[in-house]
Amino acid sequence: MNLQLVQKIVLVTGASKGLGYAAALQFAKEKATVFINSRNAEALTQAANQIIKETNASVFPIAGDITLPETVSKIRADINENFGKLDVLICNAGGPPAGTFESFSDAQWQSAIDLSLMSQVRLIREALPLLRKSESASVVTVTSVSIKQPIENLILSNSVRAATAAMTKSLAIELGPENIRFNSILPGWTKTERVENLLQSRVQQNNSTMQEELAKIAEAIPLKRLAEPTEFANALVFLASPAASYITGVMLPVDGSFYRGTA
């Protein structure tokens, strides 16, 4: 299938590693022009160089913390200066820490909101003028399967990502008449550094091993394994692409049917 992404201008945040990196790499393989962002400038540069090496695509790293409004403004200014438009925006950021309700302070709640909701609010708001110049504008927010089925010990992520998904659906309705598509992709348990960090807290809590915790999760997934980052990226790139031009307002789980509901 031709995803019609050749020379499309794409921005992927949180792209130095994990799901964001996998998505950026897949867009580059489709010959899109890809802007990537993360807080760690050194890691981001390494990621850009690796993607260029593998794909020979045009990749532009813009380092900075997207919880800061000035970073988001700089990203928008750089894209506008170089290309004057944006075709695809992928709003992705690392998730909040694990923990129970009573373990978090107001400041930690606010930090989670800034990371997993307000960064996406600001990215979309800054990007809209550039998206309006595209013939195939598309926004995908990266949330989590936990918005449909809350995950134990992830109260911050369960709560704040649900707000992001609700915003995404609302924007699909509000901006549909302008032909700007909004979707959210809901990764389940995937082989990333973040998942390893989350499971480390379970290892300590349960006095178990990483292998035992991974086995428990795999057993709860009908496909009996965690996802590979590439499997997530393949779904995301299709959803964001012009090939999915009549899909908007969708919350797409990529979770091996970990979520057992029908809606």
MARFI-858231 format. One line per 5 residues: number of its first residue (from 1); their letters; for each residue x, y, z of N, C-alpha, C. Coordinates in steps of 0.02 Angstrom, whole numbers, plus 50000, padded with zeros to 5 digits. Example, Ala and Ser with C-alpha at 12.3 -4.5 7.8 and 13.67 -1.06 7.14 Angstrom:
2
1 = AS = 50660/49716/50390/50615/49775/50390/50660/49835/50390 | 50642/49888/50354/50684/49947/50357/50645/50002/50394
! end
This chain:
263
1 = MNLQL = 50042/49940/50000/50000/50000/50000/50043/50062/50000 | 50025/50110/49959/50059/50175/49958/50029/50220/50011 | 50068/50236/50063/50042/50278/50117/50042/50353/50100 | 50069/50370/50041/50068/50439/50016/50103/50488/50064 | 50159/50466/50091/50196/50507/50139/50261/50536/50110
6 = VQKIV = 50275/50522/50047/50337/50548/50017/50337/50624/50019 | 50390/50651/50050/50401/50724/50057/50349/50759/50101 | 50309/50722/50137/50265/50753/50187/50308/50777/50245 | 50287/50831/50276/50324/50859/50333/50294/50832/50397 | 50335/50799/50437/50311/50763/50496/50351/50787/50557
11 = LVTGA = 50316/50796/50613/50349/50809/50677/50331/50754/50726 | 50383/50723/50755/50373/50672/50806/50410/50695/50869 | 50374/50703/50924/50407/50721/50987/50422/50658/51028 | 50466/50666/51077/50487/50609/51117/50518/50555/51074 | 50562/50576/51027/50583/50530/50974/50655/50506/50979
16 = SKGLG = 50688/50518/51034/50758/50495/51039/50763/50420/51053 | 50708/50390/51077/50709/50319/51093/50637/50293/51097 | 50630/50229/51107/50564/50199/51120/50515/50206/51064 | 50452/50218/51082/50398/50221/51032/50407/50280/50985 | 50429/50337/51010/50439/50395/50967/50493/50383/50915
21 = YAAAL = 50548/50352/50935/50601/50336/50887/50576/50288/50834 | 50540/50236/50856/50514/50187/50808/50468/50220/50757 | 50426/50267/50780/50381/50303/50735/50420/50346/50686 | 50469/50384/50711/50508/50428/50667/50545/50387/50614 | 50573/50330/50634/50608/50287/50587/50561/50263/50532
26 = QFAKE = 50501/50244/50551/50454/50218/50502/50431/50273/50454 | 50420/50334/50479/50403/50390/50434/50461/50402/50385 | 50522/50399/50410/50580/50409/50367/50584/50355/50313 | 50568/50294/50331/50567/50239/50282/50516/50252/50226 | 50463/50289/50244/50413/50307/50194/50431/50370/50155
31 = KATVF = 50493/50394/50166/50521/50452/50130/50488/50518/50148 | 50461/50522/50208/50438/50586/50234/50499/50626/50257 | 50488/50692/50265/50538/50735/50296/50519/50740/50370 | 50564/50721/50414/50546/50710/50484/50584/50757/50531 | 50547/50796/50569/50574/50833/50626/50565/50791/50688
36 = INSRN = 50618/50784/50728/50613/50745/50789/50634/50788/50848 | 50605/50773/50905/50617/50812/50966/50625/50766/51026 | 50668/50786/51072/50670/50758/51140/50711/50806/51183 | 50711/50796/51248/50748/50840/51293/50823/50831/51288 | 50845/50770/51275/50916/50754/51276/50947/50767/51207
41 = AEALT = 50984/50822/51201/51011/50842/51136/51058/50789/51107 | 51101/50761/51149/51149/50712/51125/51115/50649/51100 | 51067/50624/51138/51030/50564/51117/50990/50578/51055 | 50962/50638/51049/50922/50656/50991/50965/50659/50928 | 51024/50687/50934/51069/50690/50876/51089/50620/50854
46 = QAANQ = 51103/50577/50902/51120/50508/50886/51062/50473/50851 | 51001/50486/50875/50942/50456/50844/50934/50480/50773 | 50942/50545/50762/50936/50573/50695/50988/50543/50648 | 51050/50538/50671/51103/50510/50629/51089/50437/50612 | 51062/50399/50659/51047/50329/50646/50991/50321/50596
51 = IIKET = 50939/50364/50602/50883/50361/50555/50907/50379/50485 | 50949/50431/50480/50976/50451/50415/51017/50395/50385 | 51058/50363/50427/51100/50308/50403/51058/50251/50375 | 51002/50236/50408/50961/50180/50387/50916/50196/50328 | 50897/50259/50320/50845/50276/50271/50866/50326/50218
56 = NASVF = 50919/50364/50231/50940/50419/50187/50886/50472/50180 | 50843/50477/50230/50790/50527/50230/50815/50593/50259 | 50774/50645/50252/50790/50710/50283/50762/50710/50354 | 50806/50716/50404/50787/50713/50474/50818/50773/50509 | 50776/50811/50546/50799/50871/50579/50785/50867/50654
61 = PIAGD = 50837/50863/50696/50827/50861/50768/50817/50930/50797 | 50768/50938/50842/50758/51000/50879/50752/50981/50952 | 50805/50992/50990/50805/50972/51061/50768/51023/51103 | 50737/50998/51157/50703/51042/51204/50648/51006/51241 | 50630/51033/51298/50579/51005/51342/50510/51031/51321
66 = ITLPE = 50467/50987/51295/50402/51010/51269/50352/51026/51325 | 50371/51018/51388/50328/51043/51441/50337/51119/51449 | 50387/51147/51415/50400/51219/51418/50370/51252/51356 | 50327/51302/51364/50296/51335/51306/50346/51362/51256 | 50403/51387/51281/50452/51416/51235/50483/51363/51189
71 = TVSKI = 50488/51302/51213/50514/51248/51170/50465/51234/51113 | 50402/51231/51129/50351/51216/51078/50349/51273/51027 | 50355/51334/51049/50356/51391/51003/50417/51387/50957 | 50474/51367/50984/50535/51362/50943/50527/51307/50890 | 50497/51251/50909/50487/51197/50860/50443/51222/50803
76 = RADIN = 50389/51255/50819/50344/51282/50768/50380/51332/50723 | 50421/51376/50753/50458/51426/50714/50508/51394/50667 | 50543/51342/50690/50592/51308/50648/50558/51274/50588 | 50503/51241/50600/50467/51208/50544/50440/51259/50496 | 50412/51313/50522/50385/51365/50479/50439/51397/50437
81 = ENFGK = 50497/51410/50466/50552/51442/50430/50577/51398/50373 | 50580/51333/50385/50608/51287/50336/50558/51264/50283 | 50495/51254/50303/50447/51224/50256/50380/51261/50251 | 50363/51301/50301/50302/51340/50297/50238/51302/50307 | 50242/51238/50322/50182/51198/50334/50201/51136/50374
86 = LDVLI = 50150/51101/50397/50159/51037/50432/50103/50992/50410 | 50120/50931/50390/50070/50883/50368/50048/50835/50423 | 50095/50814/50465/50081/50764/50517/50113/50785/50582 | 50074/50785/50635/50099/50798/50703/50088/50737/50746 | 50141/50710/50775/50136/50654/50821/50155/50679/50890
91 = CNAGG = 50105/50684/50934/50114/50710/51002/50131/50651/51048 | 50193/50647/51067/50217/50590/51108/50263/50616/51162 | 50258/50588/51221/50303/50606/51276/50309/50547/51323 | 50363/50544/51359/50370/50492/51410/50315/50499/51462 | 50296/50444/51492/50240/50446/51538/50259/50462/51610
96 = PPAGT = 50209/50477/51651/50221/50491/51722/50246/50429/51759 | 50273/50438/51819/50298/50381/51857/50242/50337/51884 | 50261/50276/51901/50215/50229/51933/50204/50250/52005 | 50147/50227/52033/50131/50241/52103/50057/50239/52117 | 50039/50239/52180/49969/50238/52201/49944/50309/52214
101 = FESFS = 49879/50316/52221/49847/50381/52229/49878/50421/52287 | 49886/50389/52345/49909/50425/52404/49984/50439/52404 | 50019/50413/52354/50092/50423/52353/50112/50486/52317 | 50064/50521/52285/50082/50579/52244/50057/50644/52274 | 50099/50695/52269/50083/50762/52292/50049/50802/52237
106 = DAQWQ = 50024/50861/52255/49995/50905/52204/50046/50922/52150 | 50109/50933/52171/50161/50950/52123/50173/50893/52073 | 50169/50831/52096/50178/50775/52051/50119/50766/52004 | 50059/50781/52028/50001/50781/51984/50009/50834/51930 | 50031/50893/51950/50039/50948/51901/50092/50930/51850
111 = SAIDL = 50146/50899/51872/50199/50878/51826/50172/50828/51775 | 50131/50782/51797/50101/50733/51751/50055/50767/51701 | 50017/50817/51724/49972/50854/51680/50013/50893/51628 | 50067/50925/51650/50109/50962/51603/50140/50915/51551 | 50161/50856/51572/50194/50809/51526/50146/50776/51478
116 = SLMSQ = 50091/50750/51503/50048/50707/51463/49985/50740/51436 | 49971/50801/51457/49914/50837/51429/49934/50905/51401 | 49962/50948/51443/49974/51017/51421/50027/51021/51366 | 50075/50976/51366/50124/50977/51311/50088/50964/51244 | 50038/50921/51245/50002/50905/51183/49954/50962/51165
121 = VRLIR = 49924/50992/51216/49883/51051/51203/49924/51105/51166 | 49982/51119/51192/50024/51173/51164/50051/51153/51095 | 50071/51091/51086/50094/51069/51021/50041/51078/50967 | 49981/51057/50983/49926/51062/50935/49909/51135/50921 | 49905/51176/50973/49888/51246/50964/49940/51282/50920
126 = EALPL = 50004/51269/50933/50057/51300/50893/50057/51274/50821 | 50040/51210/50813/50044/51179/50747/49985/51196/50702 | 49929/51215/50729/49869/51224/50689/49879/51270/50628 | 49911/51329/50636/49921/51370/50576/49960/51335/50521 | 50008/51293/50540/50047/51255/50490/50007/51197/50462
131 = LRKSE = 49968/51164/50503/49926/51109/50480/49873/51134/50431 | 49849/51194/50441/49798/51221/50397/49824/51233/50326 | 49890/51234/50318/49920/51243/50252/49932/51176/50217 | 49915/51121/50249/49923/51055/50220/49859/51031/50187 | 49866/50991/50135/49808/50961/50102/49788/50896/50136
136 = SASVV = 49828/50872/50183/49814/50808/50215/49835/50810/50288 | 49812/50861/50324/49834/50872/50393/49809/50816/50439 | 49854/50794/50482/49839/50738/50527/49876/50746/50593 | 49841/50735/50648/49871/50736/50715/49856/50670/50749 | 49907/50640/50778/49898/50580/50819/49927/50592/50887
141 = TVTSV = 49886/50585/50939/49911/50588/51007/49927/50517/51030 | 49984/50509/51063/50003/50444/51089/49981/50442/51162 | 49933/50400/51177/49908/50394/51246/49925/50324/51273 | 49876/50284/51289/49890/50218/51317/49826/50178/51319 | 49832/50112/51315/49774/50068/51323/49743/50077/51393
146 = SIKQP = 49780/50108/51438/49754/50119/51506/49695/50168/51507 | 49683/50205/51453/49624/50249/51452/49560/50208/51445 | 49567/50147/51421/49509/50102/51416/49507/50052/51473 | 49565/50031/51496/49571/49982/51550/49627/50003/51596 | 49610/50038/51651/49663/50064/51695/49711/50009/51717
151 = IENLI = 49775/50029/51720/49828/49982/51738/49849/49994/51810 | 49856/49941/51847/49874/49944/51918/49937/49985/51928 | 49935/50028/51979/49993/50066/52002/50013/50121/51952 | 49968/50140/51907/49982/50193/51858/49927/50247/51861 | 49910/50269/51921/49855/50316/51930/49865/50380/51891
156 = LSNSV = 49926/50406/51888/49938/50469/51851/49926/50459/51777 | 49956/50408/51749/49948/50395/51677/49875/50379/51660 | 49844/50337/51700/49774/50318/51687/49729/50380/51683 | 49741/50427/51727/49697/50486/51733/49712/50538/51679 | 49775/50557/51673/49792/50614/51630/49787/50595/51557
161 = RAATA = 49807/50535/51539/49802/50515/51469/49729/50510/51446 | 49684/50494/51492/49613/50493/51474/49589/50563/51453 | 49615/50614/51486/49598/50683/51467/49624/50699/51398 | 49684/50676/51382/49712/50688/51315/49670/50654/51262 | 49648/50593/51276/49605/50558/51227/49539/50595/51216
166 = AMTKS = 49510/50620/51270/49448/50658/51264/49458/50722/51223 | 49514/50755/51233/49531/50814/51194/49538/50795/51120 | 49571/50739/51106/49582/50718/51037/49515/50706/51002 | 49469/50671/51034/49404/50658/51005/49366/50724/50994 | 49371/50769/51041/49337/50834/51035/49364/50874/50976
171 = LAIEL = 49430/50872/50966/49460/50908/50911/49443/50877/50843 | 49434/50811/50842/49413/50778/50780/49345/50805/50758 | 49302/50818/50806/49235/50845/50791/49240/50919/50774 | 49277/50957/50814/49281/51029/50805/49315/51050/50740 | 49369/51014/50722/49409/51034/50664/49400/50989/50604
176 = GPENI = 49355/50941/50609/49339/50899/50551/49317/50940/50490 | 49276/50992/50499/49256/51033/50441/49314/51066/50405 | 49371/51072/50439/49431/51100/50407/49476/51045/50377 | 49451/50984/50379/49488/50927/50351/49554/50914/50387 | 49555/50926/50453/49612/50908/50495/49590/50848/50537
181 = RFNSI = 49625/50793/50527/49607/50731/50563/49643/50727/50630 | 49607/50702/50680/49636/50691/50746/49619/50620/50768 | 49671/50582/50786/49662/50515/50813/49709/50505/50871 | 49696/50454/50911/49741/50436/50965/49760/50363/50957 | 49822/50347/50970/49845/50278/50968/49860/50256/51039
186 = LPGWT = 49839/50196/51057/49840/50172/51126/49886/50112/51132 | 49951/50123/51141/49995/50065/51148/49981/50026/51212 | 49989/49961/51206/49987/49918/51264/50059/49905/51287 | 50069/49847/51316/50135/49829/51341/50182/49817/51283 | 50234/49859/51277/50280/49857/51221/50352/49856/51248
191 = KTERV = 50397/49825/51212/50466/49818/51234/50504/49883/51228 | 50497/49926/51278/50532/49990/51280/50565/49999/51348 | 50609/50049/51350/50643/50065/51413/50594/50087/51466 | 50542/50123/51446/50492/50145/51495/50457/50085/51528 | 50439/50036/51488/50406/49976/51516/50454/49941/51564
196 = ENLLQ = 50516/49937/51547/50565/49906/51592/50568/49944/51659 | 50567/50010/51655/50568/50050/51716/50505/50039/51758 | 50447/50036/51725/50385/50024/51761/50385/49956/51795 | 50411/49907/51760/50412/49839/51788/50462/49833/51844 | 50512/49875/51845/50561/49872/51899/50528/49886/51966
201 = SRVQQ = 50478/49931/51966/50442/49945/52028/50402/49885/52050 | 50376/49846/52003/50340/49785/52020/50387/49731/52048 | 50447/49730/52019/50497/49682/52044/50511/49696/52118 | 50519/49759/52135/50533/49777/52204/50473/49765/52249 | 50414/49783/52223/50353/49775/52263/50336/49702/52276
206 = NNSTM = 50347/49659/52226/50327/49589/52231/50385/49543/52250 | 50445/49572/52259/50504/49532/52274/50512/49476/52222 | 50507/49496/52158/50510/49449/52103/50568/49466/52058 | 50568/49439/51998/50619/49455/51948/50586/49487/51888 | 50627/49520/51847/50601/49551/51786/50570/49497/51741
211 = QEELA = 50602/49439/51736/50576/49386/51694/50507/49363/51718 | 50497/49359/51783/50432/49339/51811/50378/49390/51796 | 50395/49455/51802/50346/49507/51789/50328/49510/51714 | 50378/49501/51671/50364/49498/51599/50319/49439/51582 | 50331/49383/51614/50290/49323/51601/50218/49335/51623
216 = KIAEA = 50207/49370/51679/50139/49385/51702/50102/49428/51650 | 50137/49477/51624/50105/49521/51575/50089/49483/51512 | 50137/49444/51487/50126/49406/51426/50066/49359/51434 | 50059/49331/51493/50003/49284/51505/49936/49320/51501 | 49935/49385/51517/49872/49423/51516/49854/49449/51447
221 = IPLKR = 49899/49440/51399/49888/49463/51330/49870/49403/51287 | 49813/49405/51250/49795/49348/51209/49849/49325/51160 | 49889/49371/51134/49944/49351/51089/50004/49323/51127 | 50002/49327/51194/50052/49296/51237/50122/49324/51229 | 50127/49388/51213/50192/49421/51208/50182/49496/51210
226 = LAEPT = 50235/49532/51226/50235/49604/51221/50245/49624/51147 | 50224/49685/51131/50233/49710/51063/50304/49732/51052 | 50325/49730/50990/50387/49761/50968/50372/49834/50951 | 50418/49881/50963/50406/49951/50945/50387/49960/50871 | 50415/49919/50828/50399/49925/50757/50326/49910/50743
231 = EFANA = 50296/49865/50781/50225/49849/50771/50181/49908/50789 | 50199/49943/50842/50165/50004/50860/50174/50056/50805 | 50236/50065/50781/50251/50116/50732/50213/50104/50666 | 50208/50042/50646/50172/50027/50584/50100/50050/50587 | 50067/50038/50644/49997/50058/50652/49992/50134/50654
236 = LVFLA = 50037/50166/50691/50034/50239/50697/50045/50273/50630 | 50094/50251/50592/50110/50284/50528/50052/50277/50479 | 50021/50219/50478/49960/50212/50435/49906/50260/50458 | 49892/50261/50523/49838/50303/50549/49850/50376/50534 | 49912/50398/50535/49929/50468/50523/49931/50485/50449
241 = SPAAS = 49936/50435/50407/49950/50447/50336/49888/50465/50296 | 49897/50495/50236/49841/50508/50191/49804/50445/50170 | 49835/50387/50176/49801/50324/50160/49742/50311/50206 | 49743/50343/50265/49688/50335/50314/49644/50397/50315 | 49632/50426/50257/49602/50492/50251/49531/50498/50278
246 = YITGV = 49495/50442/50287/49427/50446/50313/49422/50419/50385 | 49480/50413/50417/49482/50390/50487/49499/50449/50531 | 49452/50469/50573/49465/50523/50621/49423/50512/50683 | 49447/50535/50739/49412/50526/50803/49418/50456/50831 | 49467/50418/50808/49475/50348/50828/49525/50342/50885
251 = MLPVD = 49510/50300/50933/49556/50281/50986/49578/50210/50971 | 49637/50202/50941/49659/50137/50915/49706/50101/50963 | 49683/50047/50996/49729/50008/51037/49777/49967/50994 | 49840/49967/51014/49890/49922/50984/49918/49882/51043 | 49880/49831/51063/49892/49800/51128/49884/49724/51129
256 = GSFYR = 49878/49693/51070/49871/49621/51069/49807/49597/51102 | 49756/49641/51106/49692/49627/51138/49698/49620/51214 | 49747/49654/51243/49752/49658/51317/49687/49687/51344 | 49661/49740/51311/49596/49767/51330/49541/49721/51304 | 49498/49698/51349/49448/49647/51331/49379/49675/51313
261 = GTA = 49371/49741/51316/49305/49769/51302/49289/49769/51227 | 49227/49787/51211/49204/49788/51142/49196/49858/51115 | 49209/49910/51156/49201/49979/51132/49261/50020/51153
! end
